[in-house]
Amino acid sequence: MTNIYETTIIGGGPAGLYAAFQAGLYAAFQAGLYGLNGQLLEGDQQFGGKVATYAERVIHDIGGMPNITGQDLIQNLTAQAAFYDTPLRTQTLVTDVKYLADQHYYQIDTPDDRYYSQTLILAMGGGVVRPKQLRLFEEQTFENVHYAPANPEDYRDQRVVLIGPGYNLMELAPHLLVTAKSVVWLTTKRPFVDEAAEKAFLTAYPQIDYYCQPFASYQQVDQQVTSITLADQTQITFDQAVVSLGYRRSLQTIDQWQLSAEQIEERPDIWVIGNQIPDRAGISLLTSAFQDGITAVTEIVAQLKPTAKTPMVTTHNPVFQADTKAYWQERLR
């Protein structure tokens, strides 16, 4: 028998993850009496969408959270979504979607599986996010080369080289001075707005060895890069490399779907949330994406289960009783 999901969320950034949490909240309400059977499909190997490209940066504009890193935000959103049994799938790129009119549901194809769903929540933002690769490495993958900067603590007592003009590296470098054994910054393009800004930064952080010149070659042992040789033949040895050259976003996969743009816009069983909303130019607050997820799930439940009641607020909802108890035990320890 074909397993048909009531809703499928495509995209595992903040909008999609929070929508998955909301879908799970309905599924858990009243012992599943008004359950919403859903799943989330993310094409990348990790959740986070664009936020994963600045995981170490601090976000300040989420209500009730004066500051939180992108990495911690995604970890928290993933934990929320995983609170229920809603399947959260990574490395599941949706290659095609089409509406089966005679059966009144959608067929969703990925390289390895085929799924069916009554409704869709599209949370793909600007598309699949991919960091730009360093040409020097010729698209090879190395164990110690990272394109998504992580917590500075992860580099404790390591010799770290930062590669690229990315603003992320300018933010990361001072924090690494606290944890890393040494910090070297290599770039072929100056990341500063002018020479005065460059001088001010390097004066403030003289421990950072800074080089702005082309790369000549690299050396490797097994699956790790051990050093990079610069154009003037200076050799930089290191343990870990963090590369930040920006990223590319592509909606190429959605353009190849049999589901047309007109259907996405007009069908009453498709919801577009987050930064994928076309008329939300210039407004990209995460809180707007969260509200989109709430609205989409609420309207889906109203459409599929018109007699369903709104779930009890989480502060009083018995579903969270054990979690609330664990929270207070940790706080009062």
NUBA-673389 format. One record per residue (C-alpha): residue number from 0; x, y, z. Coordinates in nm, 3 decimals, m for minus. Example, Ala and Ser with C-alpha at 12.3 -4.5 7.8 and 13.67 -1.06 7.14 Angstrom:
{r 0 {1.230 m0.450 0.780}}
{r 1 {1.367 m0.106 0.714}}
This chain:
{r 0 {0.000 0.000 0.000}}
{r 1 {0.134 0.342 m0.095}}
{r 2 {0.234 0.558 0.203}}
{r 3 {0.092 0.904 0.143}}
{r 4 {0.212 1.184 0.369}}
{r 5 {m0.036 1.453 0.454}}
{r 6 {0.232 1.717 0.410}}
{r 7 {0.590 1.724 0.287}}
{r 8 {0.824 2.010 0.374}}
{r 9 {1.093 2.062 0.110}}
{r 10 {1.389 2.252 0.254}}
{r 11 {1.566 2.213 0.588}}
{r 12 {1.658 2.570 0.674}}
{r 13 {1.506 2.758 0.970}}
{r 14 {1.167 2.793 0.800}}
{r 15 {1.140 2.425 0.712}}
{r 16 {1.264 2.301 1.049}}
{r 17 {1.017 2.514 1.242}}
{r 18 {0.735 2.407 1.011}}
{r 19 {0.831 2.046 1.090}}
{r 20 {0.804 2.125 1.461}}
{r 21 {0.457 2.271 1.408}}
{r 22 {0.349 1.967 1.206}}
{r 23 {0.472 1.743 1.485}}
{r 24 {0.284 1.949 1.743}}
{r 25 {m0.041 1.868 1.567}}
{r 26 {0.060 1.505 1.529}}
{r 27 {0.120 1.473 1.903}}
{r 28 {m0.194 1.659 2.006}}
{r 29 {m0.462 1.447 2.176}}
{r 30 {m0.274 1.122 2.122}}
{r 31 {m0.275 1.164 1.746}}
{r 32 {m0.651 1.212 1.716}}
{r 33 {m0.586 1.506 1.486}}
{r 34 {m0.241 1.394 1.381}}
{r 35 {m0.065 1.549 1.084}}
{r 36 {0.151 1.291 0.911}}
{r 37 {0.443 1.484 0.764}}
{r 38 {0.807 1.466 0.662}}
{r 39 {1.094 1.704 0.580}}
{r 40 {1.331 1.661 0.285}}
{r 41 {1.666 1.846 0.273}}
{r 42 {1.900 1.812 m0.024}}
{r 43 {2.219 1.901 0.163}}
{r 44 {2.406 1.677 0.407}}
{r 45 {2.316 1.908 0.694}}
{r 46 {2.025 2.125 0.801}}
{r 47 {2.049 2.501 0.818}}
{r 48 {2.020 2.638 0.466}}
{r 49 {2.193 2.974 0.432}}
{r 50 {2.247 2.997 0.808}}
{r 51 {2.487 2.702 0.784}}
{r 52 {2.719 2.925 0.578}}
{r 53 {2.768 3.160 0.873}}
{r 54 {2.736 2.909 1.156}}
{r 55 {2.984 3.091 1.382}}
{r 56 {2.823 3.436 1.340}}
{r 57 {2.601 3.574 1.616}}
{r 58 {2.237 3.653 1.530}}
{r 59 {2.074 3.936 1.727}}
{r 60 {1.727 3.988 1.577}}
{r 61 {1.526 3.689 1.704}}
{r 62 {1.270 3.779 1.967}}
{r 63 {1.362 3.657 2.315}}
{r 64 {1.714 3.559 2.207}}
{r 65 {1.940 3.866 2.223}}
{r 66 {2.227 3.664 2.078}}
{r 67 {2.271 3.315 1.941}}
{r 68 {2.515 3.170 1.689}}
{r 69 {2.387 3.029 1.363}}
{r 70 {2.521 2.689 1.465}}
{r 71 {2.336 2.690 1.796}}
{r 72 {2.016 2.813 1.630}}
{r 73 {2.018 2.526 1.381}}
{r 74 {2.098 2.274 1.654}}
{r 75 {1.806 2.404 1.860}}
{r 76 {1.564 2.406 1.565}}
{r 77 {1.669 2.053 1.470}}
{r 78 {1.618 1.934 1.827}}
{r 79 {1.273 2.093 1.831}}
{r 80 {1.173 1.930 1.503}}
{r 81 {1.314 1.594 1.617}}
{r 82 {1.105 1.603 1.936}}
{r 83 {0.837 1.415 1.744}}
{r 84 {0.850 1.121 1.506}}
{r 85 {0.836 1.342 1.196}}
{r 86 {1.099 1.203 0.952}}
{r 87 {1.375 1.460 0.895}}
{r 88 {1.579 1.350 0.593}}
{r 89 {1.910 1.501 0.477}}
{r 90 {2.089 1.427 0.148}}
{r 91 {1.747 1.388 m0.010}}
{r 92 {1.749 1.629 m0.302}}
{r 93 {1.409 1.660 m0.464}}
{r 94 {1.469 1.618 m0.836}}
{r 95 {1.108 1.621 m0.954}}
{r 96 {0.758 1.694 m0.827}}
{r 97 {0.438 1.645 m1.018}}
{r 98 {0.070 1.655 m0.930}}
{r 99 {m0.121 1.332 m0.993}}
{r 100 {m0.460 1.481 m1.074}}
{r 101 {m0.646 1.149 m1.085}}
{r 102 {m0.525 1.058 m0.735}}
{r 103 {m0.524 1.409 m0.582}}
{r 104 {m0.173 1.401 m0.438}}
{r 105 {0.185 1.481 m0.533}}
{r 106 {0.461 1.249 m0.647}}
{r 107 {0.802 1.355 m0.514}}
{r 108 {1.114 1.202 m0.666}}
{r 109 {1.466 1.197 m0.519}}
{r 110 {1.773 1.009 m0.649}}
{r 111 {1.699 0.715 m0.418}}
{r 112 {1.328 0.721 m0.333}}
{r 113 {0.981 0.826 m0.436}}
{r 114 {0.735 0.982 m0.192}}
{r 115 {0.371 1.085 m0.210}}
{r 116 {0.207 1.375 m0.030}}
{r 117 {m0.131 1.544 m0.017}}
{r 118 {0.014 1.889 0.040}}
{r 119 {0.350 2.064 0.000}}
{r 120 {0.534 2.325 0.204}}
{r 121 {0.815 2.477 m0.002}}
{r 122 {1.088 2.620 0.222}}
{r 123 {1.379 2.629 m0.020}}
{r 124 {1.479 2.992 0.026}}
{r 125 {1.700 3.097 m0.262}}
{r 126 {1.764 2.735 m0.349}}
{r 127 {2.028 2.478 m0.267}}
{r 128 {2.319 2.651 m0.090}}
{r 129 {2.669 2.544 m0.189}}
{r 130 {2.993 2.710 m0.072}}
{r 131 {3.227 2.820 m0.347}}
{r 132 {3.521 2.583 m0.372}}
{r 133 {3.885 2.685 m0.365}}
{r 134 {4.021 2.633 m0.718}}
{r 135 {4.361 2.540 m0.581}}
{r 136 {4.218 2.216 m0.445}}
{r 137 {4.063 2.124 m0.781}}
{r 138 {3.730 2.030 m0.622}}
{r 139 {3.891 1.758 m0.411}}
{r 140 {3.758 1.691 m0.064}}
{r 141 {3.997 1.689 0.230}}
{r 142 {3.932 1.591 0.591}}
{r 143 {4.083 1.907 0.737}}
{r 144 {3.939 2.165 0.494}}
{r 145 {3.614 2.319 0.614}}
{r 146 {3.382 2.541 0.411}}
{r 147 {3.142 2.607 0.698}}
{r 148 {3.326 2.772 0.989}}
{r 149 {3.244 2.604 1.319}}
{r 150 {3.277 2.688 1.686}}
{r 151 {3.624 2.828 1.764}}
{r 152 {3.646 2.566 2.040}}
{r 153 {3.661 2.299 1.768}}
{r 154 {4.003 2.430 1.666}}
{r 155 {4.162 2.437 2.012}}
{r 156 {4.542 2.393 2.007}}
{r 157 {4.539 2.357 1.628}}
{r 158 {4.736 2.553 1.369}}
{r 159 {4.458 2.713 1.168}}
{r 160 {4.477 2.877 0.827}}
{r 161 {4.189 3.096 0.708}}
{r 162 {4.150 3.117 0.330}}
{r 163 {3.949 3.378 0.141}}
{r 164 {3.825 3.736 0.170}}
{r 165 {3.501 3.639 0.341}}
{r 166 {3.369 3.869 0.613}}
{r 167 {3.300 3.552 0.811}}
{r 168 {3.675 3.507 0.853}}
{r 169 {3.718 3.861 0.981}}
{r 170 {3.466 3.777 1.252}}
{r 171 {3.611 3.434 1.325}}
{r 172 {3.981 3.521 1.340}}
{r 173 {3.984 3.712 1.674}}
{r 174 {3.794 3.430 1.846}}
{r 175 {4.040 3.174 1.716}}
{r 176 {4.323 3.361 1.887}}
{r 177 {4.175 3.243 2.216}}
{r 178 {4.161 2.874 2.123}}
{r 179 {4.392 2.797 1.832}}
{r 180 {4.765 2.743 1.855}}
{r 181 {4.823 2.984 1.565}}
{r 182 {4.616 3.171 1.308}}
{r 183 {4.722 3.254 0.951}}
{r 184 {4.497 3.436 0.705}}
{r 185 {4.556 3.381 0.332}}
{r 186 {4.369 3.568 0.062}}
{r 187 {4.419 3.673 m0.298}}
{r 188 {4.177 3.964 m0.261}}
{r 189 {4.181 4.219 0.018}}
{r 190 {3.877 4.173 0.244}}
{r 191 {3.889 4.525 0.389}}
{r 192 {3.707 4.830 0.256}}
{r 193 {4.032 5.031 0.244}}
{r 194 {4.391 5.032 0.362}}
{r 195 {4.301 5.216 0.682}}
{r 196 {4.056 4.941 0.782}}
{r 197 {4.317 4.676 0.701}}
{r 198 {4.580 4.852 0.910}}
{r 199 {4.339 4.895 1.201}}
{r 200 {4.247 4.525 1.202}}
{r 201 {4.605 4.399 1.182}}
{r 202 {4.715 4.645 1.449}}
{r 203 {4.438 4.522 1.679}}
{r 204 {4.532 4.157 1.619}}
{r 205 {4.908 4.139 1.555}}
{r 206 {4.908 3.764 1.637}}
{r 207 {4.737 3.694 1.303}}
{r 208 {4.982 3.630 1.019}}
{r 209 {4.824 3.787 0.712}}
{r 210 {4.919 3.727 0.347}}
{r 211 {4.750 3.876 0.041}}
{r 212 {4.897 3.709 m0.269}}
{r 213 {4.823 3.423 m0.512}}
{r 214 {4.860 3.059 m0.416}}
{r 215 {5.113 2.846 m0.604}}
{r 216 {5.054 2.491 m0.482}}
{r 217 {4.957 2.271 m0.191}}
{r 218 {5.095 1.960 m0.028}}
{r 219 {4.894 1.673 0.114}}
{r 220 {4.937 1.357 0.314}}
{r 221 {4.662 1.101 0.261}}
{r 222 {4.330 1.294 0.282}}
{r 223 {4.466 1.603 0.456}}
{r 224 {4.628 1.917 0.321}}
{r 225 {4.944 1.987 0.521}}
{r 226 {5.067 2.311 0.368}}
{r 227 {5.011 2.576 0.101}}
{r 228 {5.290 2.744 m0.094}}
{r 229 {5.234 3.107 m0.188}}
{r 230 {5.348 3.288 m0.502}}
{r 231 {5.660 3.419 m0.326}}
{r 232 {5.738 3.057 m0.220}}
{r 233 {5.642 3.114 0.144}}
{r 234 {5.516 2.782 0.278}}
{r 235 {5.232 2.784 0.529}}
{r 236 {5.188 2.464 0.730}}
{r 237 {4.871 2.399 0.926}}
{r 238 {4.642 2.144 1.089}}
{r 239 {4.301 2.282 0.988}}
{r 240 {4.186 2.510 0.705}}
{r 241 {3.870 2.719 0.701}}
{r 242 {3.770 2.843 0.354}}
{r 243 {3.522 3.125 0.303}}
{r 244 {3.476 3.237 m0.058}}
{r 245 {3.103 3.301 m0.044}}
{r 246 {2.835 3.064 m0.164}}
{r 247 {2.613 2.987 m0.457}}
{r 248 {2.238 2.944 m0.437}}
{r 249 {2.046 2.768 m0.709}}
{r 250 {1.682 2.687 m0.774}}
{r 251 {1.786 2.484 m1.077}}
{r 252 {1.623 2.169 m0.940}}
{r 253 {1.285 2.335 m0.898}}
{r 254 {1.307 2.463 m1.255}}
{r 255 {1.333 2.100 m1.369}}
{r 256 {1.023 1.984 m1.185}}
{r 257 {0.714 1.891 m1.379}}
{r 258 {0.526 2.100 m1.125}}
{r 259 {0.506 2.441 m1.290}}
{r 260 {0.556 2.785 m1.138}}
{r 261 {0.190 2.858 m1.214}}
{r 262 {0.080 2.551 m1.018}}
{r 263 {0.301 2.650 m0.725}}
{r 264 {0.140 2.992 m0.721}}
{r 265 {m0.219 2.887 m0.782}}
{r 266 {m0.278 2.548 m0.622}}
{r 267 {m0.452 2.563 m0.281}}
{r 268 {m0.251 2.270 m0.141}}
{r 269 {0.094 2.427 m0.182}}
{r 270 {0.240 2.673 0.068}}
{r 271 {0.557 2.874 0.005}}
{r 272 {0.732 2.996 0.321}}
{r 273 {1.043 3.186 0.426}}
{r 274 {1.275 3.356 0.179}}
{r 275 {1.124 3.166 m0.111}}
{r 276 {0.830 3.409 m0.100}}
{r 277 {0.898 3.623 m0.410}}
{r 278 {0.756 3.957 m0.289}}
{r 279 {0.951 3.959 0.037}}
{r 280 {1.241 4.152 m0.113}}
{r 281 {1.475 4.297 0.147}}
{r 282 {1.297 4.137 0.444}}
{r 283 {1.464 3.821 0.565}}
{r 284 {1.401 3.810 0.939}}
{r 285 {1.394 3.454 1.070}}
{r 286 {1.089 3.535 1.282}}
{r 287 {0.890 3.597 0.961}}
{r 288 {0.988 3.249 0.840}}
{r 289 {0.875 3.095 1.169}}
{r 290 {0.534 3.261 1.138}}
{r 291 {0.505 3.137 0.780}}
{r 292 {0.552 2.779 0.905}}
{r 293 {0.284 2.819 1.171}}
{r 294 {0.040 2.963 0.918}}
{r 295 {0.108 2.691 0.660}}
{r 296 {0.062 2.402 0.902}}
{r 297 {m0.249 2.556 1.058}}
{r 298 {m0.410 2.602 0.716}}
{r 299 {m0.318 2.249 0.608}}
{r 300 {m0.481 2.104 0.918}}
{r 301 {m0.789 2.318 0.857}}
{r 302 {m0.803 2.192 0.498}}
{r 303 {m0.746 1.822 0.570}}
{r 304 {m0.906 1.796 0.913}}
{r 305 {m1.170 2.068 0.944}}
{r 306 {m1.289 1.942 1.285}}
{r 307 {m0.941 1.948 1.439}}
{r 308 {m0.878 2.166 1.740}}
{r 309 {m0.580 2.395 1.778}}
{r 310 {m0.312 2.228 1.994}}
{r 311 {m0.283 2.344 2.353}}
{r 312 {m0.008 2.601 2.410}}
{r 313 {0.324 2.433 2.484}}
{r 314 {0.345 2.569 2.840}}
{r 315 {0.042 2.359 2.939}}
{r 316 {0.057 2.083 2.679}}
{r 317 {0.106 1.742 2.848}}
{r 318 {0.314 1.629 2.550}}
{r 319 {0.600 1.838 2.692}}
{r 320 {0.565 1.722 3.053}}
{r 321 {0.877 1.504 3.056}}
{r 322 {1.080 1.764 2.869}}
{r 323 {0.970 2.037 3.111}}
{r 324 {1.067 1.818 3.408}}
{r 325 {1.412 1.755 3.258}}
{r 326 {1.454 2.128 3.197}}
{r 327 {1.393 2.218 3.560}}
{r 328 {1.610 1.937 3.687}}
{r 329 {1.898 2.077 3.480}}
{r 330 {1.832 2.435 3.593}}
{r 331 {1.813 2.343 3.963}}
{r 332 {2.108 2.106 3.964}}
